């Protein structure tokens, strides 16, 4: 298991740098087909990194890297932990977390202007990789360089479908990013409310309303939300359901869960939701399944708190923490704040499950991203950035993130997620649910096309119009198709 922060600091201060700088001490070497490597024992994140014999970890000392990243739990933990990376390498990393919209704007400006203000890039597959892959460095340069440290277990210790989505675009020949975080939408629900009123609800409707089973469908989600509104006092919980339906990426993500549960999708082209395409042409938004998903989604929003129309994922999580709503689909990373009694009124009262089923399956949208390197950085900056990526992706740092008090995402590494001892010891209450949501029949990967930013804008604008102006699902579907068909 990962050491505590105090133990790691003592290790660095007491022996780490001395070992590294003066003794060049290495543990028993490990032979790979490409090179002789040794495991360096210096500090958390560096404990078992495969590095060439006598690798000089401080050869890039004094370099400063800027890392632009969406403001999330992983970024915040790395901000705190990166001091140890600096202690060992002498490389300073300024982590620049920002809200989703600002992150998209800043990275777009940086790539278009080719200014390389940010050497390390949070690579969103649907906003960054698909549009600016030609401005990202091919990490194969470093992966195949025998003079540099390597990511232990790459790529076989990472989930292949996540690697396809995050690391590649169009084919597997180029590696643009290494998986970094894994936010996945799951269902949060007030277990105390469900336990207290289970018998009363079952007496009236004839079924157990506990989420997570095949019988808990989106139609029943609506029925449960309405029952809570009508029967549970506002002092206990005000609304049965809350949703993220602001005209924002949040609306798109929330709807996609419902859509995919009913067997629909935006496009049916091969590889569109894995390696990606320059442009998808097999548009699926007028299919009967898609139209039904629009009808169900509209009813879900109508059964949710009125403010749902103005909530993104942050607003929704805050309302849940205030104890205002009994159910919400949201990113799993919210669990730690929800379970923090200083931040949340519902700590200790929450249950977690996969999202409701549709006619076909439970669909849980995956929102993971990676870390890449700007092609416009200098050669020394690129190599320094590679060291940071190797450190970030190490099994030890993944454990530090998983077990941090503020809670991190479930790691993208199989050896961490599938280790029974780790799973028993972790404080991540959502872990088993997320691993279930990652199963092939439950995970949903959105389309990855070069023009997806425009496709998403059309979808969220049109769906928001449907909700605001009470348009029919049929009219909405054909409005979507007409606009998508005109895209270049």
CORKANOR-V459284 format. One record per pair of residues at least 24 apart in sequence whose ideal C-beta (glycine too) atoms are under 8 Angstrom apart, sorted by sequence separation. I is the first residue (numbers start at 1). J is the second residue. D is the distance in whole Angstrom. If there is no record, write none. Layout:
BEGIN
I;J;D, I;J;D
END
This chain:
BEGIN
29;53;7, 104;128;8, 108;132;8, 111;135;4, 154;178;7, 187;211;5, 321;345;7, 402;426;6, 403;427;7, 410;434;5, 17;42;8, 72;97;7, 107;132;7, 187;212;8, 264;289;4, 265;290;8, 321;346;6, 410;435;7, 458;483;5, 16;42;4, 65;91;6, 67;93;6, 69;95;6, 71;97;4, 201;227;6, 263;289;5, 264;290;4, 320;346;7, 329;355;6, 402;428;6, 458;484;6, 16;43;5, 26;53;7, 63;90;8, 64;91;8, 65;92;7, 66;93;8, 67;94;7, 69;96;7, 70;97;7, 71;98;6, 93;120;7, 151;178;7, 262;289;5, 26;54;8, 61;89;7, 62;90;6, 63;91;5, 64;92;4, 65;93;5, 66;94;5, 67;95;5, 68;96;5, 69;97;5, 70;98;7, 71;99;6, 139;167;8, 262;290;8, 264;292;8, 60;89;7, 61;90;3, 62;91;8, 63;92;7, 64;93;8, 65;94;7, 67;96;6, 69;98;8, 70;99;7, 71;100;8, 264;293;5, 455;484;6, 458;487;8, 12;42;7, 24;54;6, 58;88;8, 60;90;7, 61;91;7, 64;94;7, 66;96;6, 68;98;7, 70;100;6, 201;231;8, 262;292;5, 11;42;8, 12;43;5, 57;88;6, 58;89;6, 60;91;5, 197;228;8, 200;231;7, 259;290;7, 262;293;4, 11;43;6, 57;89;5, 58;90;5, 71;103;8, 143;175;7, 261;293;7, 455;487;7, 11;44;8, 70;103;5, 454;487;6, 69;103;7, 140;174;7, 197;231;7, 259;293;4, 262;296;7, 8;43;6, 68;103;7, 140;175;5, 193;228;7, 197;232;6, 258;293;5, 259;294;8, 8;44;4, 45;81;7, 133;169;5, 138;174;5, 139;175;4, 331;367;6, 451;487;6, 20;57;6, 21;58;7, 44;81;8, 129;166;7, 133;170;8, 138;175;7, 139;176;7, 451;488;7, 20;58;8, 68;106;6, 138;176;7, 139;177;7, 255;293;8, 258;296;6, 259;297;7, 45;84;7, 68;107;6, 130;169;6, 137;176;8, 139;178;7, 193;232;6, 258;297;5, 44;84;6, 45;85;7, 125;165;5, 129;169;5, 136;176;5, 218;258;6, 3;44;6, 43;84;5, 125;166;6, 133;174;8, 136;177;7, 368;409;8, 2;44;6, 46;88;6, 68;110;7, 255;297;5, 258;300;7, 123;166;7, 133;176;6, 193;236;6, 218;261;6, 43;87;7, 125;169;8, 193;237;6, 368;412;7, 43;88;5, 42;88;6, 75;122;8, 129;176;6, 190;237;6, 129;177;7, 68;117;8, 68;118;4, 66;117;6, 67;118;7, 66;118;5, 67;119;8, 68;120;7, 70;122;6, 66;119;6, 67;120;4, 68;121;6, 69;122;4, 123;176;6, 65;119;5, 66;120;7, 67;121;8, 68;122;6, 70;124;7, 123;177;4, 65;120;5, 67;122;7, 121;177;8, 245;301;5, 123;180;8, 243;300;6, 122;180;7, 243;301;6, 241;300;7, 245;304;8, 253;313;8, 243;304;4, 250;311;7, 241;303;6, 242;304;6, 243;305;8, 250;312;4, 296;358;7, 240;303;7, 241;304;4, 242;305;5, 245;308;5, 246;309;7, 249;312;8, 250;313;5, 240;304;8, 241;305;7, 244;308;7, 245;309;5, 246;310;5, 248;312;5, 239;304;7, 242;307;8, 243;308;4, 245;310;8, 246;311;6, 293;358;7, 239;305;4, 242;308;6, 245;311;7, 246;312;5, 250;316;8, 340;406;8, 238;305;7, 241;308;8, 244;311;5, 292;359;8, 20;88;7, 185;253;7, 243;311;7, 244;312;6, 339;407;8, 185;254;8, 242;311;7, 244;313;5, 246;315;7, 336;405;8, 337;406;7, 17;87;7, 289;359;8, 336;406;5, 337;407;8, 16;87;7, 17;88;7, 244;315;7, 289;360;8, 336;407;2, 12;84;6, 16;88;7, 185;257;6, 244;316;5, 257;329;6, 335;407;6, 336;408;8, 366;438;7, 243;316;7, 364;437;4, 222;296;8, 229;303;8, 242;316;5, 333;407;7, 364;438;8, 9;84;7, 12;87;5, 225;300;8, 254;329;6, 333;408;7, 362;437;8, 5;81;8, 8;84;6, 12;88;7, 333;409;5, 219;296;7, 222;299;5, 226;303;5, 242;319;5, 332;409;7, 352;429;6, 366;443;5, 218;296;5, 222;300;6, 225;303;4, 242;320;6, 332;410;7, 352;430;5, 364;442;6, 366;444;7, 221;300;7, 225;304;7, 350;429;8, 354;433;6, 363;442;7, 364;443;6, 365;444;5, 366;445;6, 353;433;6, 361;441;6, 362;442;5, 363;443;8, 364;444;6, 222;303;5, 352;433;5, 361;442;6, 363;444;4, 365;446;7, 218;300;6, 242;324;7, 354;436;6, 355;437;8, 242;325;4, 354;437;5, 241;325;6, 239;324;6, 240;325;7, 241;326;7, 242;327;7, 243;328;7, 244;329;8, 237;323;6, 238;324;5, 239;325;5, 240;326;5, 241;327;5, 242;328;5, 243;329;7, 244;330;7, 237;324;7, 238;325;7, 239;326;7, 240;327;6, 241;328;7, 237;325;7, 354;442;6, 237;326;5, 339;429;7, 55;147;8, 336;428;8, 55;148;8, 335;428;7, 52;146;7, 55;149;6, 232;326;7, 261;355;7, 335;429;6, 52;147;6, 261;356;7, 263;358;7, 335;430;5, 52;148;7, 261;357;6, 262;358;4, 263;359;6, 52;149;7, 261;358;3, 262;359;5, 263;360;4, 51;149;4, 228;326;5, 257;355;5, 260;358;8, 261;359;8, 262;360;6, 263;361;8, 332;430;5, 50;149;6, 51;150;8, 261;360;6, 49;149;5, 50;150;5, 258;358;7, 261;361;6, 49;150;8, 225;326;7, 260;361;8, 261;362;6, 332;433;7, 50;152;6, 225;327;6, 261;363;4, 332;434;5, 49;152;7, 172;275;7, 224;327;7, 260;363;3, 48;152;6, 171;275;6, 259;363;8, 170;275;6, 258;363;8, 260;365;8, 332;437;8, 74;180;6, 169;275;7, 170;276;6, 221;327;7, 257;363;5, 74;181;4, 168;275;5, 169;276;5, 170;277;7, 256;363;7, 257;364;7, 165;273;8, 168;276;8, 170;278;7, 257;365;5, 72;181;6, 165;274;6, 256;365;5, 34;144;8, 164;274;4, 35;146;4, 72;183;7, 164;275;6, 34;146;6, 253;365;5, 37;150;7, 161;274;7, 253;367;7, 211;327;7, 188;320;6, 194;326;8, 193;326;5, 221;356;5, 190;326;4, 220;356;7, 189;326;6, 190;327;7, 216;353;8, 189;327;5, 218;356;5, 188;327;7, 189;328;8, 217;356;5, 218;357;7, 187;327;6, 188;328;5, 211;351;7, 216;356;5, 217;357;5, 218;358;6, 187;328;7, 188;329;8, 210;351;8, 212;353;3, 216;357;7, 217;358;7, 187;329;6, 188;330;6, 211;353;4, 212;354;6, 215;357;8, 186;329;7, 214;357;6, 185;329;5, 186;330;8, 185;330;6, 211;356;7, 130;276;6, 185;331;6, 186;332;5, 188;334;7, 101;248;8, 129;276;8, 184;331;7, 185;332;7, 188;335;8, 183;331;4, 184;332;5, 100;249;6, 183;332;6, 183;333;5, 188;338;7, 125;276;7, 181;333;8, 192;346;8, 309;464;8, 190;346;7, 192;349;4, 194;351;7, 191;349;6, 309;467;6, 190;349;6, 191;350;6, 309;468;7, 190;350;7, 191;351;4, 189;350;7, 190;351;8, 188;350;6, 189;351;5, 188;351;8, 189;352;8, 188;352;6, 189;353;7, 187;352;7, 186;352;6, 187;353;5, 297;463;8, 301;467;6, 186;353;7, 187;354;7, 280;447;6, 186;354;6, 187;355;5, 298;466;7, 186;355;6, 187;356;7, 280;449;5, 294;463;8, 298;467;7, 185;355;6, 279;449;6, 274;445;7, 276;447;8, 277;448;7, 278;449;7, 279;450;6, 273;445;4, 276;448;3, 277;449;5, 278;450;5, 279;451;6, 294;466;7, 273;446;7, 275;448;8, 276;449;6, 277;450;8, 273;447;6, 274;448;8, 276;450;8, 272;447;5, 273;448;7, 298;473;7, 272;448;7, 272;449;7, 186;364;6, 295;473;5, 185;364;5, 294;473;4, 184;364;6, 185;365;5, 266;446;8, 267;447;5, 184;365;7, 266;447;5, 292;473;8, 184;366;5, 185;367;7, 265;447;8, 267;449;8, 291;473;5, 294;476;6, 183;366;8, 184;367;7, 291;474;6, 294;477;6, 182;366;7, 183;367;4, 184;368;8, 260;444;4, 182;367;8, 183;368;7, 182;368;4, 291;477;5, 181;368;6, 257;444;7, 290;477;6, 180;368;7, 181;369;6, 256;444;6, 179;368;6, 180;369;6, 266;455;7, 180;370;5, 256;446;6, 179;370;5, 180;371;5, 286;477;5, 177;369;8, 178;370;5, 285;477;5, 286;478;6, 177;370;3, 178;371;6, 266;459;7, 176;370;8, 177;371;6, 178;372;8, 286;480;8, 177;372;4, 285;480;5, 286;481;5, 176;372;5, 285;481;5, 283;481;6, 285;484;7, 165;366;7, 283;484;6, 166;368;6, 283;485;7, 165;368;7, 166;369;6, 167;370;6, 162;366;7, 166;370;4, 252;456;5, 255;459;8, 162;368;6, 249;456;7, 252;459;6, 252;460;5, 255;463;6, 279;487;8, 251;460;5, 279;488;8, 178;389;5, 249;460;7, 252;463;8, 180;392;7, 248;460;7, 251;463;6, 180;393;8, 247;460;6, 251;464;6, 178;392;8, 179;393;8, 247;461;7, 178;393;5, 247;464;4, 266;484;8, 245;464;7, 212;433;8, 245;467;6, 183;409;6, 184;410;8, 181;408;8, 182;409;5, 181;409;5, 182;410;5, 182;411;7, 182;412;5, 181;412;8, 180;412;7, 139;372;7, 179;412;4, 139;373;7, 137;372;7, 148;383;7, 136;372;5, 137;373;4, 136;373;7, 137;374;7, 136;374;7, 137;375;5, 148;386;6, 149;387;7, 151;389;7, 157;395;8, 135;374;7, 136;375;6, 148;387;8, 151;390;5, 154;393;7, 135;375;5, 137;377;8, 142;382;8, 150;390;7, 128;369;8, 129;370;8, 134;375;8, 135;376;7, 142;383;7, 149;390;5, 151;393;5, 152;394;7, 153;395;7, 125;368;8, 129;372;8, 151;394;7, 152;395;7, 125;369;7, 128;372;8, 142;386;4, 186;430;6, 124;369;5, 125;370;8, 137;382;6, 123;369;6, 122;369;6, 123;370;4, 139;386;7, 186;433;5, 122;370;8, 123;371;7, 186;434;6, 122;371;7, 123;372;4, 121;371;7, 139;389;8, 162;412;6, 184;434;5, 120;371;6, 121;372;5, 186;437;6, 120;372;8, 121;373;7, 182;434;7, 185;437;8, 120;373;7, 121;374;6, 159;412;6, 184;437;5, 119;373;7, 120;374;8, 158;412;5, 184;438;7, 119;374;5, 158;413;6, 159;414;6, 118;374;6, 157;413;5, 158;414;7, 157;414;5, 116;374;5, 119;377;4, 157;415;5, 74;333;8, 184;443;8, 73;333;5, 116;376;4, 153;413;7, 72;333;6, 115;376;7, 116;377;5, 114;376;5, 119;381;5, 153;415;6, 73;336;7, 111;374;8, 119;382;7, 110;374;7, 116;381;8, 119;384;8, 120;385;5, 119;385;5, 120;388;6, 120;389;8, 159;438;7, 161;440;8, 169;448;7, 165;445;6, 161;443;7, 165;448;7, 161;445;7, 91;384;5, 89;384;8, 93;388;6, 91;387;7, 91;388;7, 89;387;6, 70;369;7, 85;387;8, 85;388;6, 67;371;8, 82;388;8, 85;391;5, 78;392;7, 65;381;6, 81;397;7, 63;380;6, 63;381;6, 130;448;5, 65;384;6, 81;400;6, 129;448;7, 130;449;6, 131;450;6, 60;380;6, 65;385;6, 126;446;6, 130;450;5, 63;384;5, 67;388;8, 126;448;6, 130;452;5, 131;453;7, 60;383;6, 65;388;7, 77;400;7, 78;401;8, 125;448;5, 130;453;8, 60;384;4, 77;401;5, 127;452;8, 126;452;5, 127;453;6, 60;387;7, 74;401;6, 77;404;5, 126;453;8, 77;406;7, 57;387;8, 76;406;7, 126;456;7, 73;404;8, 77;408;6, 73;406;6, 73;407;6, 74;408;5, 73;408;5, 74;409;6, 73;409;7, 72;409;8, 49;390;6, 49;391;7, 46;391;7, 49;394;6, 45;391;5, 48;394;7, 45;392;8, 47;394;8, 48;395;7, 46;394;7, 48;396;7, 45;394;5, 47;396;5, 46;396;8, 45;396;5, 44;396;5, 45;397;4, 44;397;7, 45;400;7, 44;400;6, 2;396;6, 2;399;4, 1;399;6, 2;400;5, 2;403;6, 1;403;7, 1;422;7, 1;425;6
END
